[in-house]
Amino acid sequence: MKQHKRLSGIERRWFLGNVGIITLLTIACVLAVILSMAAYYDTNLRSGLETKAKTTTDFFSNYISQSYNEYYQSCAKFAQSFDSKDQMELQFVNTNNRIVASSYGVYSGMAGVTSDIREAIETKAIASYTGTNPATGERIMAVSSPLIYTNGEVIGVLRYVTSLRRADRQIMLFSLCAALVGLIVLLVVYVSGRYFVKSILVPVQELTATAKRISAGSYGVQIPRKSDDEIGELTDTINEMSEKISRAEKMQSEFVSSVSHELRT
């Protein structure tokens, strides 16, 4: 029973000191890779939308000097000719958060009130938003670029809105792949480590069993040496001890037998 507890203790120390630490490091690495990839997707997508918004705003600045009706017609025409409708929506939003033109159709309605619209109007700079669409509950990324009139007044924003469903799916697939790789690494570490521990525990168990036999009186018992490492040296030491005890026991028996014979005669 004591032997079993000692072996279990060795295995437990190995698990906590080796597998446990490697597991924590692997989880940390997998999380770091996943977060880095998510940040990479987010940064690239936002950068692309901001560049596209700035380019479109610079192009559309030629129409700012028109009357409001002419400006509205220009917005509607530009939105209708937008060629990336399957990837994102182009909106023209006035300062009252009403959509005056959209690549999804010309209509007048309330835009999803997100922070990018108000921030772009107030700061007169490009602003972005990543989160939930208040109208649909879908995860989106939106970039708003202010439309500044000739007198410096902001008359609305040009806004790009794209769904994050595809990006989230790609990140999820990448996360599953990273988790699978981490799991494979842990499995290899566990199997190889357990094999290594067993390669030590089994010889130690054999040595312990032989030492018990010697202590019980089986003097002279020899253990086959199976390795040239510290376990092999310990095997030689126990074999030598067993042989010396056997010789001492034999000498003692011969001495007692001799003394008894002398006493009888």
Rosetta blueprint (number, residue, H / E / L):
1 M L
2 K H
3 Q H
4 H H
5 K H
6 R H
7 L H
8 S H
9 G H
10 I H
11 E H
12 R H
13 R H
14 W H
15 F H
16 L H
17 G H
18 N H
19 V H
20 G H
21 I H
22 I H
23 T H
24 L H
25 L H
26 T H
27 I H
28 A H
29 C H
30 V H
31 L H
32 A H
33 V H
34 I H
35 L H
36 S H
37 M H
38 A H
39 A H
40 Y H
41 Y H
42 D H
43 T H
44 N H
45 L H
46 R H
47 S H
48 G H
49 L H
50 E H
51 T H
52 K H
53 A H
54 K H
55 T H
56 T H
57 T H
58 D H
59 F H
60 F H
61 S H
62 N H
63 Y H
64 I L
65 S L
66 Q L
67 S L
68 Y H
69 N H
70 E H
71 Y H
72 Y H
73 Q H
74 S H
75 C H
76 A H
77 K H
78 F H
79 A H
80 Q H
81 S L
82 F L
83 D L
84 S L
85 K L
86 D L
87 Q L
88 M L
89 E E
90 L E
91 Q E
92 F E
93 V E
94 N E
95 T L
96 N L
97 N L
98 R E
99 I E
100 V E
101 A E
102 S E
103 S L
104 Y L
105 G L
106 V L
107 Y L
108 S L
109 G E
110 M E
111 A L
112 G L
113 V L
114 T L
115 S H
116 D H
117 I H
118 R H
119 E H
120 A H
121 I H
122 E H
123 T H
124 K L
125 A L
126 I L
127 A E
128 S E
129 Y E
130 T E
131 G E
132 T E
133 N L
134 P L
135 A L
136 T L
137 G L
138 E L
139 R E
140 I E
141 M E
142 A E
143 V E
144 S E
145 S E
146 P E
147 L E
148 I E
149 Y L
150 T L
151 N L
152 G L
153 E L
154 V E
155 I E
156 G E
157 V E
158 L E
159 R E
160 Y E
161 V E
162 T E
163 S E
164 L L
165 R H
166 R H
167 A H
168 D H
169 R H
170 Q H
171 I H
172 M H
173 L H
174 F H
175 S H
176 L H
177 C H
178 A H
179 A H
180 L H
181 V H
182 G H
183 L H
184 I H
185 V H
186 L H
187 L H
188 V H
189 V H
190 Y H
191 V H
192 S H
193 G H
194 R H
195 Y H
196 F H
197 V H
198 K H
199 S H
200 I H
201 L H
202 V H
203 P H
204 V H
205 Q H
206 E H
207 L H
208 T H
209 A H
210 T H
211 A H
212 K H
213 R H
214 I H
215 S H
216 A L
217 G L
218 S L
219 Y L
220 G L
221 V L
222 Q L
223 I L
224 P L
225 R L
226 K L
227 S L
228 D L
229 D L
230 E H
231 I H
232 G H
233 E H
234 L H
235 T H
236 D H
237 T H
238 I H
239 N H
240 E H
241 M H
242 S H
243 E H
244 K H
245 I H
246 S H
247 R H
248 A H
249 E H
250 K H
251 M H
252 Q H
253 S H
254 E H
255 F H
256 V H
257 S H
258 S H
259 V H
260 S H
261 H H
262 E H
263 L H
264 R H
265 T L
